[in-house]
Amino acid sequence: MQEQQKRFIYVIETATESRELLIEDNEILENADGEIDCPLDSVLSKYKLGLEDLFAMKVATVSLMEEACSARKLIRSISFENLRLNK
């Protein structure tokens, strides 16, 4: 049997569009509880973005997703609704 290929992505959603940032296998971490995580700031920097850019884009949510075939599983989501950027 062929092993199902899966990948991880961050999905950045604004009121008008959605953007996907591919996460490389070596960027995925598994914590002591077996939960999957990936530092958002490291993925953003790979795409030449920062937290300031997310606020400038008026991002609504950023979601860490696992994708296998055409099915997606939400791992965690961050709502930017009540977040503020302190400079």
C-alpha positions in Angstrom: 0.0 0.0 0.0 1.2 3.5 -0.8 1.7 5.8 2.2 -0.5 8.8 2.2 1.5 12.0 1.6 0.7 14.8 4.0 2.0 18.3 4.3 1.5 21.2 6.7 0.5 24.7 5.7 -0.3 28.0 7.4 -3.5 29.5 5.9 -3.7 33.3 6.3 -7.2 34.7 5.8 -8.3 38.3 5.4 -11.8 39.6 4.6 -11.2 39.3 0.9 -8.6 36.6 0.3 -6.8 33.5 1.6 -3.1 32.8 1.2 -1.2 29.5 1.9 2.3 29.3 3.2 3.9 25.8 2.8 5.8 24.5 5.8 8.9 22.4 5.2 9.2 19.0 7.0 12.2 20.2 9.0 10.1 23.2 10.4 7.6 20.9 12.0 8.0 20.3 15.8 6.4 17.7 18.0 6.1 18.7 21.6 6.2 16.4 24.6 2.5 15.9 24.5 2.7 14.7 20.9 1.1 17.9 19.5 2.3 19.2 16.2 3.6 22.8 16.1 5.5 25.1 13.9 6.9 28.6 14.8 4.8 31.1 12.8 7.6 33.7 12.8 10.1 31.3 11.1 7.7 30.5 8.3 6.8 34.1 7.8 10.5 35.1 7.5 11.0 32.4 4.9 8.3 34.3 2.8 9.9 37.7 3.7 7.0 38.6 6.0 6.7 39.6 9.6 4.0 40.0 12.2 3.8 43.7 11.2 2.8 42.6 7.6 -0.1 40.5 9.0 -1.5 43.4 10.8 -1.0 45.7 7.7 -2.9 43.0 5.7 -5.7 43.1 8.3 -5.5 39.4 8.8 -8.6 37.8 10.4 -7.1 34.4 11.2 -3.9 32.3 10.8 -4.5 28.6 10.9 -2.0 25.7 11.0 -3.4 22.9 8.9 -2.5 19.4 8.0 -3.3 18.4 4.4 -3.5 14.8 3.1 -4.8 14.2 -0.4 -7.6 16.8 -0.6 -8.7 16.6 3.0 -7.6 19.3 5.5 -7.4 19.0 9.3 -7.2 22.1 11.5 -4.5 21.8 14.1 -4.9 25.3 15.6 -6.1 28.7 14.6 -5.2 32.2 15.8 -7.8 35.0 15.6 -6.4 38.4 15.1 -9.7 40.1 16.0 -8.6 41.3 19.4 -4.8 41.3 18.9 -2.8 44.5 18.8 0.8 45.0 17.7 2.9 46.9 20.3 5.9 48.6 18.8 
